[in-house]
Amino acid sequence: MEYVDRVIESVTMTLDGGIYIRVTFRNCELFYAGGSMKIDDVHFENCTMKLIEGAESTHKLLTTLCRGGGLDAIPFYHGQ
């Protein structure tokens, strides 16, 4: 689904697979499982975000790397 120049309010939704450009999420419960999405100029107001499935593992890995100062030493490639 594609959202452009929108305010999305008081919904529960999964972000994976979406396109979000100049979007404001307000009072939403959001889920992210690690799937692809496009996000540009997005704002969150009073929202909760729950990382599920692969996203939770990715978050744990990146948090660990950041704490150890390891991110600067690791080249990251973004697949298409």
N, C-alpha and C positions, 0 to 999 in steps of 0.2 A: 504494500500500500504506500502511496506517496502523499505526503503532507507538506504543503508549501504555504507560508504566510498564514499560519493558523494558531489559534489558542485551543489547546485540548484540555478540557477541564473535567475533573471528577470522574475519571474512568480508571478501570483496571485493564492493562494491556501489556502484551509482549512486544518488545522493540525489534526483535530479530526480523530481518528481511524487509524492513521499512526504509523509506527515504524521508528524512526530516530536515527541511530547509526553512530557516527563520520561523521556528516553532517555539511556542511557550507551553510547557506542561504545567498545569496548576492543579493542586490537590489530587494528584494521581498516584496510583500504586502501579509501579512499572517493574517488569521482569525482563531480564536479559540472560540468554542461554549461551552466548558466545557466537552466535551466527552473524552473518554479514549484515551490514546496514550502512547507510550514508547519513551522516549527521553534520550539519553546518549551521552555525548561529542559532543554537538551541539553548533555551533557558528553562530552569526548573524552579518552581515556586511551591513550597510546602508539599513536596513529593517524597515517596519512599521508593527505593530501587532495590530489588532483590536479584542477586546473581544466582543463577541456577545452572545445573549441569556443567558444561565445560567452562562457562564464564567464572564460576567459583574457583576452579582449579587455576585458571589463568590469573585471577586476582591474587591468589595466594602466592603464586610464583613471582609475579611482578612486585608484590609487597616485600617479599623476602629479598629479592635482588636490590630493590631500592634501599632497604635498610642496611645492606652490606656494601652499598656503593658500587654494585656490580653492573648497573645498567650502562654506564659510560664505556665500559670495556667490552660490551657485547653488541655486535652489529645486528640490527633488526631489519628484516625485509618484510614488506607488506605484499602479500600475494593478491592477485586479482582474480 
